[in-house]
């Protein structure tokens, strides 16, 4: 979808501490200062929220105005002269810091935010050299007030910047946090003291500039300087939110959001943010295990690959390749998914491969044309049922932003609503976005067709299950569709059919990469796996696969490997190694899959590493060229990389 | 000139039954409204402009100019009547609410005609319970008589009157905090721009006027703007209510023509400084304004003259203090008031008033050191002009002006172990 043609913004030139800077008309002085490279301290202002100008920390001199002006709430004007470093400004900052510290407890040594606290930092940089506050007692409040099982509030540390209140007003719209009392007794609290219940609570400690709001899961766990931050992608769903994985002593201690305006807009959902303990699981498959002949024995991973290859070769000598199948998981990287479809299709020669249960015979990239950010540019967004927002919760915040800040119409309809009645409910003719979960793709198509007839331009965003469900589809880990949705002559069995064939004893061998959350919820899965004579399984965690595999290969969690994943909107993003494997740990899954294929006589032409494997992908799927740096794949007809 | 009241605004005060509709109509009430309904909105505004009427809430902004800020052709528009009179020493709106409620309603409706406002909201201070109940009754009378609601006084103009009680917050007298409170939000001032004239109550163009301001409109429409302007001086037209309290013989509210009356006249109207005592200081304008001394007694009650003396007429109060008054004690009480009433929105006001209050308590008890006087000056410096709204400024004005004028008295408190003024008074007794 092409963005709305907007005229180039009129530029306004002003000076900040003598440096000329040109910014679009309507820009706030605070942003202009940032552009000029001049840091202005502030607590209340937040890039994603409207200004309130309550902390007064950003007061600066403007032209000949007699009073100091808040940089966060003053709009630039041509020729404006902004001064941020005068004696008057510096003296006020010192005075304001003294005010802020007046009732702030001196508990930095036990505060989670110590080391990443704006109050600490600005006190160091702008605060008074000594305390004159001995003459006042401090006002005391509740120091450990659980707002829910996830969030803890320390009302004494709060500096009343209103960010959490505004977050609940402007970003989630649930108005769950309010101010109570007045004057120096003012505190933030939940509305009527009710516990927070929303799915986006974890953003609260991040918008808090001090240690007032903290994560229960991170309380007293670490100091920021002991953490190592690895930029990556949240594995919780297919939305593709960028995260920083903060780890310490080779364990993940928290996820932090990283502002990606195209995707997450700096917000994470709690399911994703607090899902990190999955990466610290102790029930791991750390060595390969073979039970091809006799009892289970632990062996080296590459030795196990060789044994698995010999066993598979034996099956292929006696049976048709049609009696072998490959099952992946939407939690695989693109490189692994591509490699698994190579192993199945090109090396073993079976058409039966899939990463999900249901059949998708007519899949095409136009189901994914609409980008997440473009939702804000649609005049109307139609959301089919509750599944899209259940699958990818952060979508809710983008829809609210489109509604509240852009004035768009967001129409939530039942997934089985009659499409022909819908056209009359769309407010204006114009661009319409249709958002649906992949399970409702047939209905989404009907809705899109009906609206296209009535309204013109309709674009679809289909939300896939699993972190990399989209990548698995793009790269052909599907029956009947090769990499890049290339139609193949031989139709294969889809996931559910593969399980049925296995349960009926029609499969001689199965190569499985797990865990696959969708399949593991299905009782047919274990029954099917247990019936297959030869199961070669690659998985990082113990469970169903480790119980039934004859050749069990150790996998890695997404925090232990690198590669790329593709989000629902087709954005190809890198995941990186956050937890270093210990010395002597088995090779990454990609290498094991490549070695398995090579041992069976297949030709994999690059090194078995993520980066060269991505080049192989780009050769096979031209749409993936030019996606480096987290861009969207350029499918034909989707208007290029967005 | 002899001390004399000039009763314009209060001309019907005490007339039989004037708090009820028949009594008010008997003295000619609602005739001005009927006249206004026959005028164009522009003509009414022109008349108010000719009168030179300035807002009586404290800021003294020209009323017609304020009305003129409303954008053309944006409807609905709202009028809010600011009856949140909470300034220390100020009780003149209460007189108008309790004694002449229909005059206020008439003025409100005249303004609504001029502004083409569909609704007028009367926001009454929370503690003014009796006036609010009276206003409720009067509004009901006005509806029954056809002066409010659809078709005001038989015309095609409609205006709904809504009485709303505050919850007892001083800050809600600030017009944008009043709007937030009226909308059911926390009463806290809004970020400006946009100004209420552009985006006010419920996001619509809104004018907020004080009770006394609006109560002047019936007279102005009846007698013409020029007649009203002739009552005062060119810079300070009309008459004004002043509340005189403190160390005077007969505290009360007095209506005098502006510019032609001095502080001395006003104190004389109130029976003079209490017998056997002499004037030490006086504070015009209510608790917010700077202190004046005996040398200012002959200053005219004129916006400019008082401003030149470093103070302001503010909301029309005069607190008189005689020689027994400890200026540190008075400062402490006023600082405590602002500390109590700070809405808590911005840092310098929320924390500064607290800091100021703690320090003033130490000073009044004679426990502060001389250095702490410098701290006091610092606090005030970092508050004045730095806060979100004027409340923070006003929390510094009296104490700093008292400190400048009575520096010796402030210094005498440092390390004294008690209040020296009180100790001297007790020793004399």
Interface residues (C-beta under 8 A of the other chain):
Chain A: X51 X52 X53 X54 X55 X56 X57 X59 X66 X67 X68 X73 X92 X95 X96 X98 X99 X100 X102 X103 X132 X135 X136 X137 X139 X159 X160 X179 X181 X182 X183 X184 X185 X186
Chain B: X169 X186 X191 X339 X340 X341 X342 X343 X344 X345 X346 X347 X348 X350 X351 X352 X353 X354 X355 X358 X359 X362 X368 X372 X375 X378 X379 X381 X382 X385 X386 X387 X388
